[in-house]
Amino acid sequence: MKKRCLTILVSLIAALFLFACQQEEEKSNDAQGDRQSELDVEEMSDNDTLKEEEPENDLEVDNDTDQPKGEEEPLYTINPSTWAVEPLEEGTNPQVALITIDDAPDQYALDMAHTLKALDAPAIFFVNGRFLQTEEKHHVLKEIHELGFMIGNHTSTHPNLGEISEEEQRKEIIELNDLVEEIIGERPKFFRAPFGANTDTSHAVAEEEGMVVMNWTYGYDWEPDYTNAEALADIMINTPYLSAGANLLMHDREWTNEALETIVTGLRDKGYELVDPTTLKRLD
Ligand SMILES: [Zn+2]
């Protein structure tokens, strides 16, 4: 009787061992080829395989690092002619897109920040002083910043800088930096001129203030055809302008807020990694 039990036990262990080996083999087969019908566990092994096979991914921003934000070595730079995001070194993933939200914090910026945060999608919020005139708005800006988003300068009152005096341009830019510093404890590192209208003065002041000037590569949410979430999400993802290093301009608007999640997932589905602005090269 004892002997029979022992035989059954040994057979059982042998069978389990064989089964485990077979599973391992299946996993590695899947990792090499068939990606159609994968289980979650197998997807994980797939990703691991991809990482090993593609060393250029090693330089990607790792959200799990312990390094404080803003102290990483820069990985990307803004091309001063095309405004696209470009890798500083070969081997850094070029298939990226940068999300920027202008004219904040008006009505939807905080909502948008929460949406992006939930999706683990980094972005720059380019703010205006005209939307930072109350205690409540100061708290909103603080919260957006504390959620981990970068705050950029988009002038105090959103004028066309080409149509005002040099002195006024200085004031528009520097007073906002003072205000932002008062609220979040640091001065903006990126500047975006209203309407993309940069001047010699705005370039000079941005440099004095240690800010990188940045326009954008495309955006649609101010055009009448794209003032609804569905049309906007569709064009943002399917425009022919979407290419490596795309610098996406969006605004603090109702339909953009509604479209944001679809836009982020759509970009990722198309193979774009969203750039963490803290990995962009700065002036200082
Ligand atoms: Zn604007």
Residues whose N, C-alpha, C, O or C-beta is under 5 A from the ligand:
A	BS01	ZN	D102 D103 P194
